[in-house]
């Protein structure tokens, strides 16, 4: 089920909300503005007359109140890494299912490489095994793209499995342009 993208008052995404969490913010009058052409609907209980209550909300909302910039604090996960690289091996260039992908350290940890966004790429098992504990140069393998740190807007996209059109339109305006973003 689609979630609601929560922003701070300046328009910076903070995290994803369930529809119930968003409805609570609306009820507490903490939603300052919302955007989106297609409202999301949450259904409530049924009254004595048999009428079910419903409530419309925007897919992107800016709110007052305490914010948690969780999107900036998360460490690298394989799921986010594979989505950043669009499930393609950055050595052979082929797309793979998650089961056939690995996290490769461009500068191996055994040679002092760190587990950072700038030093990890998606690699198929075959290419990662061929590269071994060597840099791409030492292994004679070309790296097809430069690894990068996704900005907060890109991180929000990467962290959510289902991104609605209105949400994607909002987020992609601030993407860095370091890769072509699209359905993963």
C-alpha positions in Angstrom: 0.0 0.0 0.0 1.2 3.5 -0.9 2.6 5.6 2.0 2.5 9.4 2.5 5.7 11.4 2.0 6.2 13.8 4.9 8.1 17.0 4.5 9.3 19.7 6.9 7.9 23.2 6.4 10.7 24.1 4.0 9.8 21.2 1.7 12.6 18.8 2.7 11.5 15.1 2.9 11.8 13.6 6.4 10.2 10.2 6.2 7.4 8.0 4.9 4.1 7.7 6.9 1.4 5.2 6.9 -2.1 6.5 6.0 -3.1 6.2 9.6 -0.1 8.2 10.8 -0.9 10.9 8.3 -4.5 11.0 9.3 -3.4 11.6 12.9 -1.3 14.6 11.8 -4.4 15.9 9.9 -6.5 15.4 13.0 -4.0 17.2 15.2 -4.0 20.1 12.7 -0.3 19.7 12.0 -0.6 19.5 8.2 0.2 22.9 6.8 0.0 22.1 3.1 -0.2 19.1 0.8 0.3 18.5 -2.9 -0.8 15.9 -5.3 -3.4 15.6 -8.1 -4.8 12.4 -6.7 -6.0 12.3 -3.1 -5.5 9.2 -1.0 -8.5 8.0 0.9 -8.6 6.3 4.3 -11.9 4.7 5.4 -13.1 4.7 9.0 -15.9 3.1 10.9 -19.6 2.7 10.0 -22.2 4.8 11.8 -25.7 3.8 12.9 -27.1 4.6 9.5 -24.7 2.3 7.9 -22.6 5.0 6.3 -18.8 4.5 6.4 -16.7 7.5 7.1 -13.8 8.4 4.8 -11.1 11.0 4.8 -9.0 12.3 1.9 -5.4 13.3 2.2 -2.6 14.4 -0.1 0.2 12.0 -1.1 2.8 14.6 -0.1 2.3 16.7 3.1 4.3 19.4 4.9 3.8 19.4 8.7 4.6 21.3 11.8 6.0 19.4 14.8 9.0 17.2 15.6 10.9 15.8 12.6 13.2 12.9 12.3 15.6 13.0 9.4 15.9 9.2 9.3 16.5 9.2 5.6 19.9 10.9 6.2 21.0 8.7 9.1 20.6 5.3 7.7 23.6 3.3 6.8 24.0 1.5 3.5 21.9 -1.5 3.0 22.1 -3.9 0.0 18.5 -3.1 -0.8 19.2 0.6 -1.1 22.6 0.0 -2.9 21.0 -2.3 -5.5 18.2 0.2 -6.1 20.8 3.0 -6.5 22.6 1.0 -9.2 19.3 -0.1 -10.7 20.0 -3.8 -10.1 22.9 -3.7 -12.6 26.4 -5.0 -12.1 28.7 -2.0 -12.4 31.4 -4.2 -13.9 29.6 -6.2 -16.6 26.6 -3.9 -17.0 24.0 -6.7 -16.9 20.8 -6.5 -14.8 20.3 -9.2 -12.2 17.7 -10.3 -9.6 18.7 -9.5 -6.1 19.7 -13.1 -5.4 22.5 -12.8 -7.9 23.9 -9.5 -6.6 26.5 -8.6 -4.1 28.0 -5.5 -2.5 31.5 -4.9 -3.8 34.0 -2.6 -2.2 35.8 -0.7 -5.0 38.9 -0.4 -2.7 38.6 -3.7 -0.8 38.3 -3.6 2.9 41.5 -5.7 3.1 43.3 -2.7 1.5 41.8 -0.1 3.8 38.6 0.5 1.9 35.6 1.8 3.9 32.0 0.7 3.8 30.7 4.0 2.4 28.5 5.0 -0.5 31.5 6.3 -2.4 33.3 3.0 -2.1 30.6 0.4 -2.7 28.9 -0.7 -5.9 26.5 -3.4 -7.0 28.3 -6.4 -8.6 27.0 -9.7 -9.8 28.5 -12.7 -8.0 30.6 -13.7 -10.9 32.2 -10.3 -11.3 32.7 -9.9 -7.6 34.4 -13.3 -7.4 36.6 -12.4 -10.4 37.7 -9.1 -8.9 38.5 -10.7 -5.6 40.4 -8.6 -3.0 41.7 -6.2 -5.6 40.8 -2.8 -6.9 39.2 -2.6 -10.4 42.6 -1.4 -11.8 44.5 -4.3 -10.2 41.9 -6.8 -11.5 41.9 -5.2 -15.0 38.1 -4.5 -14.7 36.5 -1.3 -15.7 34.0 0.3 -13.4 31.0 1.5 -15.5 29.8 4.3 -13.2 31.2 6.3 -10.3 29.6 5.4 -6.9 28.0 8.3 -5.2 26.1 9.3 -2.0 22.4 9.7 -2.8 21.0 13.0 -1.5 18.0 13.1 0.8 15.5 13.2 -2.0 17.1 10.2 -3.7 17.3 8.4 -0.4 13.6 8.8 0.1 12.9 7.4 -3.4 15.3 4.4 -2.8 13.8 3.6 0.6 10.2 3.2 -0.6 9.1 0.3 -2.7 6.0 2.1 -4.1 6.3 5.7 -5.0 3.2 7.4 -6.4 3.5 9.7 -9.4 2.8 12.9 -7.4 5.5 11.8 -4.9 8.0 11.0 -7.7 7.3 14.4 -9.4 8.1 16.1 -6.1 11.3 14.1 -5.3 12.8 14.0 -8.8 13.0 17.8 -9.0 15.9 17.6 -6.5 17.7 14.6 -7.8 21.4 15.1 -8.4 21.5 13.9 -12.0 24.2 11.4 -11.2 22.1 8.6 -12.7 18.9 8.1 -14.5 16.2 7.4 -12.0 13.2 5.3 -12.8 11.3 2.2 -11.7 13.5 -0.4 -10.2 
